[in-house]
Amino acid sequence: MKANVGSLDRLLRVAVGVVLLALTLAGTIGVWGWVGLLPLLSGALGFCPAYRLLGLSTCPADAARRSR
């Protein structure tokens, strides 16, 4: 698993994941909030399987490798 998620993207993913999980645990949005685990994990790991399938990357190190 090569990193394909950049710093700002990771920060946003973790924030969205935490908010969704907090809302779920507070009983505000129901069980669909558990979907927040996906952005939380992809932000924590720095890898997004959907980006891999689509050939995308927000990681500056990956972009530098591609331009060589």
N, CA, C and O atoms as a Tripos MOL2 file, in Angstrom:
@<TRIPOS>MOLECULE
protein
  272   271    68     0     0
PROTEIN
NO_CHARGES

@<TRIPOS>ATOM
      1 N           0.8410   -1.1780    0.0000 N.3       1 MET1
      2 CA          0.0000    0.0000    0.0000 C.3       1 MET1
      3 C           0.8910    1.2480    0.0000 C.2       1 MET1
      4 O           1.4840    1.6060    1.0180 O.2       1 MET1
      5 N           0.9680    1.8870   -1.1440 N.am      2 LYS2
      6 CA          1.6940    3.1430   -1.2410 C.3       2 LYS2
      7 C           0.7860    4.2800   -0.8210 C.2       2 LYS2
      8 O          -0.4050    4.2760   -1.1330 O.2       2 LYS2
      9 N           1.3350    5.2480   -0.1190 N.am      3 ALA3
     10 CA          0.5450    6.4030    0.3010 C.3       3 ALA3
     11 C           0.0530    7.1590   -0.9310 C.2       3 ALA3
     12 O           0.8280    7.4420   -1.8450 O.2       3 ALA3
     13 N          -1.2330    7.4830   -0.9490 N.am      4 ASN4
     14 CA         -1.7940    8.2510   -2.0550 C.3       4 ASN4
     15 C          -2.7120    9.3680   -1.5620 C.2       4 ASN4
     16 O          -3.4870    9.9350   -2.3310 O.2       4 ASN4
     17 N          -2.6120    9.6750   -0.2640 N.am      5 VAL5
     18 CA         -3.4320   10.7190    0.3370 C.3       5 VAL5
     19 C          -2.4940   11.7560    0.9590 C.2       5 VAL5
     20 O          -1.6870   11.4260    1.8290 O.2       5 VAL5
     21 N          -2.6020   13.0020    0.5120 N.am      6 GLY6
     22 CA         -1.7430   14.0750    1.0020 C.3       6 GLY6
     23 C          -2.1340   14.5760    2.3790 C.2       6 GLY6
     24 O          -3.1280   14.1310    2.9520 O.2       6 GLY6
     25 N          -1.3490   15.5010    2.9070 N.am      7 SER7
     26 CA         -1.5230   15.9930    4.2790 C.3       7 SER7
     27 C          -2.8800   16.6480    4.5250 C.2       7 SER7
     28 O          -3.5770   16.2940    5.4760 O.2       7 SER7
     29 N          -3.2550   17.5990    3.6740 N.am      8 LEU8
     30 CA         -4.5420   18.2800    3.8700 C.3       8 LEU8
     31 C          -5.6970   17.3040    3.7070 C.2       8 LEU8
     32 O          -6.6660   17.3510    4.4650 O.2       8 LEU8
     33 N          -5.5980   16.4290    2.7310 N.am      9 ASP9
     34 CA         -6.6220   15.4090    2.4990 C.3       9 ASP9
     35 C          -6.7540   14.5080    3.7240 C.2       9 ASP9
     36 O          -7.8670   14.1780    4.1350 O.2       9 ASP9
     37 N          -5.6360   14.1130    4.3020 N.am     10 ARG10
     38 CA         -5.6570   13.2560    5.4890 C.3      10 ARG10
     39 C          -6.3340   13.9610    6.6580 C.2      10 ARG10
     40 O          -7.1570   13.3750    7.3610 O.2      10 ARG10
     41 N          -5.9750   15.2250    6.8550 N.am     11 LEU11
     42 CA         -6.5560   15.9960    7.9520 C.3      11 LEU11
     43 C          -8.0760   16.1010    7.8110 C.2      11 LEU11
     44 O          -8.8130   15.9150    8.7790 O.2      11 LEU11
     45 N          -8.5290   16.3980    6.5990 N.am     12 LEU12
     46 CA         -9.9690   16.5140    6.3560 C.3      12 LEU12
     47 C         -10.6790   15.1750    6.5480 C.2      12 LEU12
     48 O         -11.7730   15.1290    7.1100 O.2      12 LEU12
     49 N         -10.0730   14.1040    6.0910 N.am     13 ARG13
     50 CA        -10.6780   12.7860    6.2470 C.3      13 ARG13
     51 C         -10.8320   12.4110    7.7200 C.2      13 ARG13
     52 O         -11.8780   11.9160    8.1400 O.2      13 ARG13
     53 N          -9.7770   12.6520    8.4950 N.am     14 VAL14
     54 CA         -9.8370   12.3300    9.9240 C.3      14 VAL14
     55 C         -10.9020   13.1840   10.6050 C.2      14 VAL14
     56 O         -11.6660   12.6790   11.4280 O.2      14 VAL14
     57 N         -10.9580   14.4650   10.2730 N.am     15 ALA15
     58 CA        -11.9480   15.3540   10.8950 C.3      15 ALA15
     59 C         -13.3740   14.9130   10.5610 C.2      15 ALA15
     60 O         -14.2280   14.8530   11.4460 O.2      15 ALA15
     61 N         -13.6290   14.6100    9.3050 N.am     16 VAL16
     62 CA        -14.9620   14.1600    8.8890 C.3      16 VAL16
     63 C         -15.3150   12.8410    9.5760 C.2      16 VAL16
     64 O         -16.4400   12.6600   10.0410 O.2      16 VAL16
     65 N         -14.3630   11.9350    9.6360 N.am     17 GLY17
     66 CA        -14.6080   10.6490   10.2920 C.3      17 GLY17
     67 C         -14.9400   10.8020   11.7620 C.2      17 GLY17
     68 O         -15.8640   10.1600   12.2630 O.2      17 GLY17
     69 N         -14.1990   11.6430   12.4540 N.am     18 VAL18
     70 CA        -14.4390   11.8620   13.8810 C.3      18 VAL18
     71 C         -15.8060   12.5050   14.1020 C.2      18 VAL18
     72 O         -16.5370   12.1140   15.0130 O.2      18 VAL18
     73 N         -16.1510   13.4830   13.2780 N.am     19 VAL19
     74 CA        -17.4520   14.1510   13.4150 C.3      19 VAL19
     75 C         -18.5930   13.1540   13.1860 C.2      19 VAL19
     76 O         -19.5440   13.1120   13.9660 O.2      19 VAL19
     77 N         -18.5030   12.3650   12.1350 N.am     20 LEU20
     78 CA        -19.5570   11.3880   11.8570 C.3      20 LEU20
     79 C         -19.6930   10.3710   12.9950 C.2      20 LEU20
     80 O         -20.8050   10.0370   13.4030 O.2      20 LEU20
     81 N         -18.5800    9.8920   13.4940 N.am     21 LEU21
     82 CA        -18.6490    8.9240   14.5920 C.3      21 LEU21
     83 C         -19.1920    9.5650   15.8670 C.2      21 LEU21
     84 O         -19.9640    8.9380   16.5930 O.2      21 LEU21
     85 N         -18.8010   10.7970   16.1440 N.am     22 ALA22
     86 CA        -19.3180   11.4880   17.3300 C.3      22 ALA22
     87 C         -20.8240   11.6930   17.2280 C.2      22 ALA22
     88 O         -21.5450   11.5080   18.2080 O.2      22 ALA22
     89 N         -21.3000   12.0740   16.0470 N.am     23 LEU23
     90 CA        -22.7400   12.2600   15.8510 C.3      23 LEU23
     91 C         -23.4920   10.9380   15.9890 C.2      23 LEU23
     92 O         -24.6140   10.9060   16.4930 O.2      23 LEU23
     93 N         -22.8770    9.8660   15.5450 N.am     24 THR24
     94 CA        -23.5000    8.5490   15.6790 C.3      24 THR24
     95 C         -23.5820    8.1420   17.1450 C.2      24 THR24
     96 O         -24.6240    7.6830   17.6130 O.2      24 THR24
     97 N         -22.4860    8.3120   17.8600 N.am     25 LEU25
     98 CA        -22.4640    7.9310   19.2730 C.3      25 LEU25
     99 C         -23.3970    8.8030   20.1050 C.2      25 LEU25
    100 O         -23.9020    8.3650   21.1380 O.2      25 LEU25
    101 N         -23.6260   10.0360   19.6590 N.am     26 ALA26
    102 CA        -24.5520   10.9270   20.3570 C.3      26 ALA26
    103 C         -26.0080   10.6210   20.0010 C.2      26 ALA26
    104 O         -26.9280   11.1620   20.6140 O.2      26 ALA26
    105 N         -26.2130    9.7490   19.0040 N.am     27 GLY27
    106 CA        -27.5620    9.3790   18.6090 C.3      27 GLY27
    107 C         -28.2220   10.3820   17.6760 C.2      27 GLY27
    108 O         -29.4430   10.3680   17.5190 O.2      27 GLY27
    109 N         -27.4430   11.2430   17.0620 N.am     28 THR28
    110 CA        -27.9960   12.2910   16.2060 C.3      28 THR28
    111 C         -28.3070   11.7990   14.7980 C.2      28 THR28
    112 O         -29.3550   12.1380   14.2480 O.2      28 THR28
    113 N         -27.4120   11.0030   14.2020 N.am     29 ILE29
    114 CA        -27.6140   10.6330   12.7980 C.3      29 ILE29
    115 C         -27.8560    9.1480   12.5720 C.2      29 ILE29
    116 O         -28.0200    8.7310   11.4250 O.2      29 ILE29
    117 N         -27.8830    8.3630   13.5860 N.am     30 GLY30
    118 CA        -28.1900    6.9460   13.4230 C.3      30 GLY30
    119 C         -26.9950    6.1270   12.9780 C.2      30 GLY30
    120 O         -25.8470    6.5670   13.0470 O.2      30 GLY30
    121 N         -27.3000    4.9140   12.5160 N.am     31 VAL31
    122 CA        -26.2440    3.9470   12.1930 C.3      31 VAL31
    123 C         -25.4350    4.3210   10.9550 C.2      31 VAL31
    124 O         -24.3140    3.8350   10.7980 O.2      31 VAL31
    125 N         -25.9590    5.1610   10.0770 N.am     32 TRP32
    126 CA        -25.2070    5.5570    8.8800 C.3      32 TRP32
    127 C         -23.9330    6.3110    9.2200 C.2      32 TRP32
    128 O         -23.0210    6.3850    8.3960 O.2      32 TRP32
    129 N         -23.8570    6.8580   10.3930 N.am     33 GLY33
    130 CA        -22.6580    7.5720   10.8140 C.3      33 GLY33
    131 C         -21.4360    6.6860   10.9670 C.2      33 GLY33
    132 O         -20.3040    7.1700   10.9730 O.2      33 GLY33
    133 N         -21.6710    5.3700   11.0900 N.am     34 TRP34
    134 CA        -20.5380    4.4450   11.1820 C.3      34 TRP34
    135 C         -19.7220    4.4360    9.9000 C.2      34 TRP34
    136 O         -18.6020    3.9260    9.8800 O.2      34 TRP34
    137 N         -20.2730    4.9930    8.8350 N.am     35 VAL35
    138 CA        -19.5200    5.1520    7.5870 C.3      35 VAL35
    139 C         -18.3010    6.0380    7.8420 C.2      35 VAL35
    140 O         -17.3400    6.0020    7.0730 O.2      35 VAL35
    141 N         -18.3310    6.8320    8.9140 N.am     36 GLY36
    142 CA        -17.2070    7.6790    9.2920 C.3      36 GLY36
    143 C         -15.9310    6.9020    9.5710 C.2      36 GLY36
    144 O         -14.8440    7.4790    9.5930 O.2      36 GLY36
    145 N         -16.0530    5.5990    9.7830 N.am     37 LEU37
    146 CA        -14.8540    4.7820    9.9630 C.3      37 LEU37
    147 C         -13.9980    4.7580    8.7010 C.2      37 LEU37
    148 O         -12.7710    4.6960    8.7830 O.2      37 LEU37
    149 N         -14.6330    4.8080    7.5430 N.am     38 LEU38
    150 CA        -13.8790    4.7440    6.2870 C.3      38 LEU38
    151 C         -12.9530    5.9410    6.0920 C.2      38 LEU38
    152 O         -11.7600    5.7420    5.8640 O.2      38 LEU38
    153 N         -13.4540    7.1840    6.1730 N.am     39 PRO39
    154 CA        -12.5150    8.2950    6.0260 C.3      39 PRO39
    155 C         -11.5150    8.3720    7.1820 C.2      39 PRO39
    156 O         -10.3770    8.8020    6.9910 O.2      39 PRO39
    157 N         -11.9310    7.9640    8.3640 N.am     40 LEU40
    158 CA        -11.0240    7.9860    9.5020 C.3      40 LEU40
    159 C          -9.8480    7.0360    9.2700 C.2      40 LEU40
    160 O          -8.6950    7.4070    9.4890 O.2      40 LEU40
    161 N         -10.1360    5.8340    8.8350 N.am     41 LEU41
    162 CA         -9.0720    4.8610    8.5710 C.3      41 LEU41
    163 C          -8.1990    5.2580    7.3830 C.2      41 LEU41
    164 O          -6.9760    5.1380    7.4470 O.2      41 LEU41
    165 N          -8.8170    5.7280    6.3030 N.am     42 SER42
    166 CA         -8.0080    6.1090    5.1390 C.3      42 SER42
    167 C          -7.1420    7.3200    5.4570 C.2      42 SER42
    168 O          -6.0320    7.4360    4.9390 O.2      42 SER42
    169 N          -7.6350    8.2250    6.3020 N.am     43 GLY43
    170 CA         -6.8180    9.3650    6.7150 C.3      43 GLY43
    171 C          -5.6840    8.9380    7.6280 C.2      43 GLY43
    172 O          -4.5650    9.4370    7.5070 O.2      43 GLY43
    173 N          -5.9610    8.0290    8.5320 N.am     44 ALA44
    174 CA         -4.9350    7.5510    9.4580 C.3      44 ALA44
    175 C          -3.8530    6.7450    8.7370 C.2      44 ALA44
    176 O          -2.6740    6.8440    9.0760 O.2      44 ALA44
    177 N          -4.2520    5.9560    7.7540 N.am     45 LEU45
    178 CA         -3.2970    5.1210    7.0310 C.3      45 LEU45
    179 C          -2.6140    5.8510    5.8720 C.2      45 LEU45
    180 O          -1.5300    5.4560    5.4420 O.2      45 LEU45
    181 N          -3.2410    6.9060    5.3720 N.am     46 GLY46
    182 CA         -2.6690    7.6330    4.2310 C.3      46 GLY46
    183 C          -2.8870    6.9270    2.9140 C.2      46 GLY46
    184 O          -2.2070    7.2190    1.9300 O.2      46 GLY46
    185 N          -3.8210    6.0080    2.8840 N.am     47 PHE47
    186 CA         -4.0980    5.2300    1.6790 C.3      47 PHE47
    187 C          -5.5970    5.1600    1.4470 C.2      47 PHE47
    188 O          -6.3620    4.8520    2.3600 O.2      47 PHE47
    189 N          -6.0110    5.4470    0.2180 N.am     48 CYS48
    190 CA         -7.4170    5.3740   -0.1530 C.3      48 CYS48
    191 C          -7.5770    4.3830   -1.3070 C.2      48 CYS48
    192 O          -7.0580    4.6260   -2.3970 O.2      48 CYS48
    193 N          -8.2860    3.2730   -1.0890 N.am     49 PRO49
    194 CA         -8.4780    2.2910   -2.1520 C.3      49 PRO49
    195 C          -9.1990    2.8670   -3.3790 C.2      49 PRO49
    196 O          -8.9060    2.4780   -4.5090 O.2      49 PRO49
    197 N         -10.1370    3.7890   -3.1570 N.am     50 ALA50
    198 CA        -10.8530    4.4000   -4.2850 C.3      50 ALA50
    199 C          -9.9020    5.2290   -5.1400 C.2      50 ALA50
    200 O         -10.0080    5.2200   -6.3660 O.2      50 ALA50
    201 N          -8.9760    5.9440   -4.5070 N.am     51 TYR51
    202 CA         -7.9810    6.7010   -5.2690 C.3      51 TYR51
    203 C          -7.1460    5.7530   -6.1240 C.2      51 TYR51
    204 O          -6.8240    6.0640   -7.2710 O.2      51 TYR51
    205 N          -6.7980    4.5990   -5.5640 N.am     52 ARG52
    206 CA         -5.9960    3.6220   -6.3030 C.3      52 ARG52
    207 C          -6.7470    3.1410   -7.5440 C.2      52 ARG52
    208 O          -6.1760    3.0620   -8.6320 O.2      52 ARG52
    209 N          -8.0290    2.8230   -7.3730 N.am     53 LEU53
    210 CA         -8.8330    2.3460   -8.5060 C.3      53 LEU53
    211 C          -8.9800    3.4070   -9.5960 C.2      53 LEU53
    212 O          -8.9950    3.0900  -10.7850 O.2      53 LEU53
    213 N          -9.0880    4.6660   -9.1780 N.am     54 LEU54
    214 CA         -9.2760    5.7570  -10.1350 C.3      54 LEU54
    215 C          -7.9630    6.3490  -10.6310 C.2      54 LEU54
    216 O          -7.9640    7.2120  -11.5080 O.2      54 LEU54
    217 N          -6.8420    5.8920  -10.0770 N.am     55 GLY55
    218 CA         -5.5410    6.3980  -10.4910 C.3      55 GLY55
    219 C          -5.2600    7.8050  -10.0000 C.2      55 GLY55
    220 O          -4.5090    8.5430  -10.6380 O.2      55 GLY55
    221 N          -5.8540    8.1900   -8.8720 N.am     56 LEU56
    222 CA         -5.6730    9.5270   -8.3140 C.3      56 LEU56
    223 C          -4.6800    9.4980   -7.1600 C.2      56 LEU56
    224 O          -4.4140    8.4490   -6.5740 O.2      56 LEU56
    225 N          -4.1370   10.6720   -6.8470 N.am     57 SER57
    226 CA         -3.2770   10.8170   -5.6840 C.3      57 SER57
    227 C          -3.2090   12.2730   -5.2900 C.2      57 SER57
    228 O          -3.1050   13.1470   -6.1510 O.2      57 SER57
    229 N          -3.2680   12.5480   -3.9940 N.am     58 THR58
    230 CA         -3.0740   13.8990   -3.4900 C.3      58 THR58
    231 C          -1.7710   13.9800   -2.7120 C.2      58 THR58
    232 O          -1.4790   14.9990   -2.0870 O.2      58 THR58
    233 N          -1.0040   12.9280   -2.7490 N.am     59 CYS59
    234 CA          0.2700   12.8590   -2.0410 C.3      59 CYS59
    235 C           1.3620   13.5080   -2.8750 C.2      59 CYS59
    236 O           1.6100   13.0620   -3.9950 O.2      59 CYS59
    237 N           2.0320   14.5570   -2.3680 N.am     60 PRO60
    238 CA          3.0570   15.2330   -3.1520 C.3      60 PRO60
    239 C           4.2300   14.3300   -3.5100 C.2      60 PRO60
    240 O           4.8140   14.5010   -4.5800 O.2      60 PRO60
    241 N           4.5970   13.3820   -2.6650 N.am     61 ALA61
    242 CA          5.7010   12.4780   -2.9710 C.3      61 ALA61
    243 C           5.3400   11.6010   -4.1670 C.2      61 ALA61
    244 O           6.1940   11.3250   -5.0100 O.2      61 ALA61
    245 N           4.0990   11.1670   -4.2490 N.am     62 ASP62
    246 CA          3.6530   10.3440   -5.3740 C.3      62 ASP62
    247 C           3.6400   11.1620   -6.6580 C.2      62 ASP62
    248 O           3.9960   10.6480   -7.7190 O.2      62 ASP62
    249 N           3.2420   12.4050   -6.5820 N.am     63 ALA63
    250 CA          3.2160   13.2800   -7.7520 C.3      63 ALA63
    251 C           4.6290   13.5260   -8.2700 C.2      63 ALA63
    252 O           4.8440   13.5930   -9.4800 O.2      63 ALA63
    253 N           5.5910   13.6620   -7.3620 N.am     64 ALA64
    254 CA          6.9780   13.8740   -7.7660 C.3      64 ALA64
    255 C           7.5230   12.6360   -8.4650 C.2      64 ALA64
    256 O           8.2740   12.7560   -9.4320 O.2      64 ALA64
    257 N           7.1590   11.4620   -7.9950 N.am     65 ARG65
    258 CA          7.5870   10.2250   -8.6450 C.3      65 ARG65
    259 C           7.0190   10.0950  -10.0450 C.2      65 ARG65
    260 O           7.7030    9.6180  -10.9500 O.2      65 ARG65
    261 N           5.7850   10.5100  -10.2330 N.am     66 ARG66
    262 CA          5.1280   10.3870  -11.5380 C.3      66 ARG66
    263 C           5.7090   11.3510  -12.5680 C.2      66 ARG66
    264 O           5.6860   11.0600  -13.7640 O.2      66 ARG66
    265 N           6.2300   12.4930  -12.1210 N.am     67 SER67
    266 CA          6.7250   13.5020  -13.0740 C.3      67 SER67
    267 C           8.1220   13.1720  -13.5830 C.2      67 SER67
    268 O           8.5920   13.8020  -14.5300 O.2      67 SER67
    269 N           8.7870   12.2090  -12.9820 N.am     68 ARG68
    270 CA         10.1390   11.8300  -13.4390 C.3      68 ARG68
    271 C          10.0980   11.0310  -14.6880 C.2      68 ARG68
    272 O          11.1450   10.6340  -15.2020 O.2      68 ARG68
@<TRIPOS>BOND
     1     1     2 1
     2     2     3 1
     3     3     4 2
     4     3     5 am
     5     5     6 1
     6     6     7 1
     7     7     8 2
     8     7     9 am
     9     9    10 1
    10    10    11 1
    11    11    12 2
    12    11    13 am
    13    13    14 1
    14    14    15 1
    15    15    16 2
    16    15    17 am
    17    17    18 1
    18    18    19 1
    19    19    20 2
    20    19    21 am
    21    21    22 1
    22    22    23 1
    23    23    24 2
    24    23    25 am
    25    25    26 1
    26    26    27 1
    27    27    28 2
    28    27    29 am
    29    29    30 1
    30    30    31 1
    31    31    32 2
    32    31    33 am
    33    33    34 1
    34    34    35 1
    35    35    36 2
    36    35    37 am
    37    37    38 1
    38    38    39 1
    39    39    40 2
    40    39    41 am
    41    41    42 1
    42    42    43 1
    43    43    44 2
    44    43    45 am
    45    45    46 1
    46    46    47 1
    47    47    48 2
    48    47    49 am
    49    49    50 1
    50    50    51 1
    51    51    52 2
    52    51    53 am
    53    53    54 1
    54    54    55 1
    55    55    56 2
    56    55    57 am
    57    57    58 1
    58    58    59 1
    59    59    60 2
    60    59    61 am
    61    61    62 1
    62    62    63 1
    63    63    64 2
    64    63    65 am
    65    65    66 1
    66    66    67 1
    67    67    68 2
    68    67    69 am
    69    69    70 1
    70    70    71 1
    71    71    72 2
    72    71    73 am
    73    73    74 1
    74    74    75 1
    75    75    76 2
    76    75    77 am
    77    77    78 1
    78    78    79 1
    79    79    80 2
    80    79    81 am
    81    81    82 1
    82    82    83 1
    83    83    84 2
    84    83    85 am
    85    85    86 1
    86    86    87 1
    87    87    88 2
    88    87    89 am
    89    89    90 1
    90    90    91 1
    91    91    92 2
    92    91    93 am
    93    93    94 1
    94    94    95 1
    95    95    96 2
    96    95    97 am
    97    97    98 1
    98    98    99 1
    99    99   100 2
   100    99   101 am
   101   101   102 1
   102   102   103 1
   103   103   104 2
   104   103   105 am
   105   105   106 1
   106   106   107 1
   107   107   108 2
   108   107   109 am
   109   109   110 1
   110   110   111 1
   111   111   112 2
   112   111   113 am
   113   113   114 1
   114   114   115 1
   115   115   116 2
   116   115   117 am
   117   117   118 1
   118   118   119 1
   119   119   120 2
   120   119   121 am
   121   121   122 1
   122   122   123 1
   123   123   124 2
   124   123   125 am
   125   125   126 1
   126   126   127 1
   127   127   128 2
   128   127   129 am
   129   129   130 1
   130   130   131 1
   131   131   132 2
   132   131   133 am
   133   133   134 1
   134   134   135 1
   135   135   136 2
   136   135   137 am
   137   137   138 1
   138   138   139 1
   139   139   140 2
   140   139   141 am
   141   141   142 1
   142   142   143 1
   143   143   144 2
   144   143   145 am
   145   145   146 1
   146   146   147 1
   147   147   148 2
   148   147   149 am
   149   149   150 1
   150   150   151 1
   151   151   152 2
   152   151   153 am
   153   153   154 1
   154   154   155 1
   155   155   156 2
   156   155   157 am
   157   157   158 1
   158   158   159 1
   159   159   160 2
   160   159   161 am
   161   161   162 1
   162   162   163 1
   163   163   164 2
   164   163   165 am
   165   165   166 1
   166   166   167 1
   167   167   168 2
   168   167   169 am
   169   169   170 1
   170   170   171 1
   171   171   172 2
   172   171   173 am
   173   173   174 1
   174   174   175 1
   175   175   176 2
   176   175   177 am
   177   177   178 1
   178   178   179 1
   179   179   180 2
   180   179   181 am
   181   181   182 1
   182   182   183 1
   183   183   184 2
   184   183   185 am
   185   185   186 1
   186   186   187 1
   187   187   188 2
   188   187   189 am
   189   189   190 1
   190   190   191 1
   191   191   192 2
   192   191   193 am
   193   193   194 1
   194   194   195 1
   195   195   196 2
   196   195   197 am
   197   197   198 1
   198   198   199 1
   199   199   200 2
   200   199   201 am
   201   201   202 1
   202   202   203 1
   203   203   204 2
   204   203   205 am
   205   205   206 1
   206   206   207 1
   207   207   208 2
   208   207   209 am
   209   209   210 1
   210   210   211 1
   211   211   212 2
   212   211   213 am
   213   213   214 1
   214   214   215 1
   215   215   216 2
   216   215   217 am
   217   217   218 1
   218   218   219 1
   219   219   220 2
   220   219   221 am
   221   221   222 1
   222   222   223 1
   223   223   224 2
   224   223   225 am
   225   225   226 1
   226   226   227 1
   227   227   228 2
   228   227   229 am
   229   229   230 1
   230   230   231 1
   231   231   232 2
   232   231   233 am
   233   233   234 1
   234   234   235 1
   235   235   236 2
   236   235   237 am
   237   237   238 1
   238   238   239 1
   239   239   240 2
   240   239   241 am
   241   241   242 1
   242   242   243 1
   243   243   244 2
   244   243   245 am
   245   245   246 1
   246   246   247 1
   247   247   248 2
   248   247   249 am
   249   249   250 1
   250   250   251 1
   251   251   252 2
   252   251   253 am
   253   253   254 1
   254   254   255 1
   255   255   256 2
   256   255   257 am
   257   257   258 1
   258   258   259 1
   259   259   260 2
   260   259   261 am
   261   261   262 1
   262   262   263 1
   263   263   264 2
   264   263   265 am
   265   265   266 1
   266   266   267 1
   267   267   268 2
   268   267   269 am
   269   269   270 1
   270   270   271 1
   271   271   272 2
@<TRIPOS>SUBSTRUCTURE
     1 MET1         2 RESIDUE 1 A MET
     2 LYS2         6 RESIDUE 1 A LYS
     3 ALA3        10 RESIDUE 1 A ALA
     4 ASN4        14 RESIDUE 1 A ASN
     5 VAL5        18 RESIDUE 1 A VAL
     6 GLY6        22 RESIDUE 1 A GLY
     7 SER7        26 RESIDUE 1 A SER
     8 LEU8        30 RESIDUE 1 A LEU
     9 ASP9        34 RESIDUE 1 A ASP
    10 ARG10       38 RESIDUE 1 A ARG
    11 LEU11       42 RESIDUE 1 A LEU
    12 LEU12       46 RESIDUE 1 A LEU
    13 ARG13       50 RESIDUE 1 A ARG
    14 VAL14       54 RESIDUE 1 A VAL
    15 ALA15       58 RESIDUE 1 A ALA
    16 VAL16       62 RESIDUE 1 A VAL
    17 GLY17       66 RESIDUE 1 A GLY
    18 VAL18       70 RESIDUE 1 A VAL
    19 VAL19       74 RESIDUE 1 A VAL
    20 LEU20       78 RESIDUE 1 A LEU
    21 LEU21       82 RESIDUE 1 A LEU
    22 ALA22       86 RESIDUE 1 A ALA
    23 LEU23       90 RESIDUE 1 A LEU
    24 THR24       94 RESIDUE 1 A THR
    25 LEU25       98 RESIDUE 1 A LEU
    26 ALA26      102 RESIDUE 1 A ALA
    27 GLY27      106 RESIDUE 1 A GLY
    28 THR28      110 RESIDUE 1 A THR
    29 ILE29      114 RESIDUE 1 A ILE
    30 GLY30      118 RESIDUE 1 A GLY
    31 VAL31      122 RESIDUE 1 A VAL
    32 TRP32      126 RESIDUE 1 A TRP
    33 GLY33      130 RESIDUE 1 A GLY
    34 TRP34      134 RESIDUE 1 A TRP
    35 VAL35      138 RESIDUE 1 A VAL
    36 GLY36      142 RESIDUE 1 A GLY
    37 LEU37      146 RESIDUE 1 A LEU
    38 LEU38      150 RESIDUE 1 A LEU
    39 PRO39      154 RESIDUE 1 A PRO
    40 LEU40      158 RESIDUE 1 A LEU
    41 LEU41      162 RESIDUE 1 A LEU
    42 SER42      166 RESIDUE 1 A SER
    43 GLY43      170 RESIDUE 1 A GLY
    44 ALA44      174 RESIDUE 1 A ALA
    45 LEU45      178 RESIDUE 1 A LEU
    46 GLY46      182 RESIDUE 1 A GLY
    47 PHE47      186 RESIDUE 1 A PHE
    48 CYS48      190 RESIDUE 1 A CYS
    49 PRO49      194 RESIDUE 1 A PRO
    50 ALA50      198 RESIDUE 1 A ALA
    51 TYR51      202 RESIDUE 1 A TYR
    52 ARG52      206 RESIDUE 1 A ARG
    53 LEU53      210 RESIDUE 1 A LEU
    54 LEU54      214 RESIDUE 1 A LEU
    55 GLY55      218 RESIDUE 1 A GLY
    56 LEU56      222 RESIDUE 1 A LEU
    57 SER57      226 RESIDUE 1 A SER
    58 THR58      230 RESIDUE 1 A THR
    59 CYS59      234 RESIDUE 1 A CYS
    60 PRO60      238 RESIDUE 1 A PRO
    61 ALA61      242 RESIDUE 1 A ALA
    62 ASP62      246 RESIDUE 1 A ASP
    63 ALA63      250 RESIDUE 1 A ALA
    64 ALA64      254 RESIDUE 1 A ALA
    65 ARG65      258 RESIDUE 1 A ARG
    66 ARG66      262 RESIDUE 1 A ARG
    67 SER67      266 RESIDUE 1 A SER
    68 ARG68      270 RESIDUE 1 A ARG
